Amino acid sequence: HECRRRGIRVSWTPDAVTQAVAELTMGLMLCTTRYVCSLDEGIRRNQWSRRSGRGIGDSVIGLLGFGRIGSAVAGLLLSFRPKEVLIRDIVDKSPEIQALAAKGLCIRSVSQEELIQSSHVLSLHVPLWKETHGLLGKQELKQMQPDAVLINTARGGIVDEDALDQALKQQLLA
């Protein structure tokens, strides 16, 4: 209301950053699963390591939220052929899932618990609402695999940062 009163135009352009965020998410998946940053850091210190990590093709990728960005990430995953892509969304996404499956992606909708427990890479793509604030807390982080990677290109409040700090210190996830 204040913007209208002052004559300031406000626009909502939800698709403006969809592709950019999807590409960033893929970049983070590649960097974290293949240790790109730590290997680069070692090389810069004249230290060579053969650490290779788990490729996306050998990984179960979990997408929490399957709207514009989550589905764009799944589309980018087509060429990487992950072992499986697990989807969790509050809306039935069967048509979108079936379309990607028809293109050769091994993809299915699962419960949030299965998503958290089974994913090697868990990527968040939900809005920050009252219902999603603190969605991933201490209990959820404990359920993740010890070598799992959590990627949040959504909003900070979705993950309880104190719980995440403790989980990382306890090596409950990578």
Beta strands, then each sheet from edge to edge (+ up, - down):
strand 1: 60-64
strand 2: 84-88
strand 3: 107-109
strand 4: 121-124
strand 5: 149-152
sheet 1: 3+ 2+ 1+ 4+ 5+
end
